[in-house]
Amino acid sequence: MIERIRHVFSEATNISEDRLTLESRIKEDLLLDSLTRLELVLDLEGEFDIQIHTHELEKLKTFGDVVAIIESKTA
């Protein structure tokens, strides 16, 4: 599952997959702006057939947080 998430994340953000560790911070380390983050969420929602709500978006600080929320919604 994590490799699939990493691939979608990489495709949506143009960040190489090897830079995406569970500890990678979305804003500080990966430097994603708000538009890129929105596009990423839409891509992840489509790929995994899930919905990520606004209040959940605020909690996504690291790549690991993204993995955790997707795993919880697809379990």
matplotlib code that plots the C-alpha trace (Angstrom):
import matplotlib.pyplot as plt

x = [0.0, 2.7, 4.4, 1.2, 0.7, 4.3, 3.8, 0.6, 2.2, 5.2, 3.2, 1.0, 3.9, 6.9, 8.9, 11.0, 9.7, 13.0, 12.6, 9.3, 9.9, 7.3, 9.0, 9.0, 7.1, 4.7, 5.3, 8.8, 10.6, 8.7, 7.7, 4.2, 2.1, -1.7, -2.6, -0.3, -1.6, -5.2, -4.3, -2.5, -5.6, -7.8, -5.5, -5.3, -9.1, -9.6, -6.9, -8.1, -11.8, -11.9, -12.9, -10.6, -12.5, -11.3, -10.8, -8.6, -6.4, -5.3, -3.8, -1.7, 1.7, 4.0, 4.0, 3.4, 0.2, -1.0, -0.2, -2.0, -5.2, -5.4, -4.8, -7.5, -10.0, -9.3, -9.1]
y = [0.0, 2.5, 2.0, 2.8, 5.9, 7.0, 6.6, 8.6, 11.3, 11.4, 11.7, 14.5, 16.6, 15.8, 14.8, 11.7, 8.6, 8.2, 11.6, 10.5, 9.0, 8.7, 11.6, 13.9, 17.1, 18.2, 22.0, 22.3, 19.4, 18.9, 22.5, 21.9, 24.9, 25.0, 24.3, 21.4, 20.0, 20.3, 18.5, 15.8, 15.2, 15.0, 12.5, 10.4, 10.5, 9.3, 6.6, 5.1, 5.9, 7.7, 11.2, 13.3, 16.0, 19.6, 19.0, 15.9, 17.9, 20.2, 17.1, 16.0, 17.3, 14.4, 11.8, 9.3, 11.1, 10.8, 7.1, 6.6, 8.4, 6.4, 3.1, 3.9, 4.8, 1.7, -0.9]
z = [0.0, 0.9, -2.4, -4.3, -2.1, -2.7, -6.5, -6.6, -4.3, -6.5, -9.8, -8.3, -6.9, -9.2, -6.1, -6.6, -4.7, -2.9, -1.1, 0.4, 3.8, 6.5, 8.3, 5.3, 6.3, 3.6, 3.9, 5.4, 3.7, 0.5, 0.0, -1.3, -1.8, -1.2, -4.9, -5.2, -1.9, -3.2, -6.4, -4.4, -2.3, -5.3, -7.0, -3.8, -3.4, -6.9, -6.8, -3.5, -3.8, -0.5, 0.7, 2.8, 4.7, 5.3, 9.0, 8.2, 5.8, 8.6, 10.4, 7.4, 8.4, 7.1, 4.3, 7.1, 8.1, 4.5, 4.5, 7.9, 6.8, 3.5, 5.3, 7.8, 5.1, 3.0, 5.8]

ax = plt.figure().add_subplot(projection="3d")
ax.plot(x, y, z, "-o")
ax.set_aspect("equal")
plt.show()
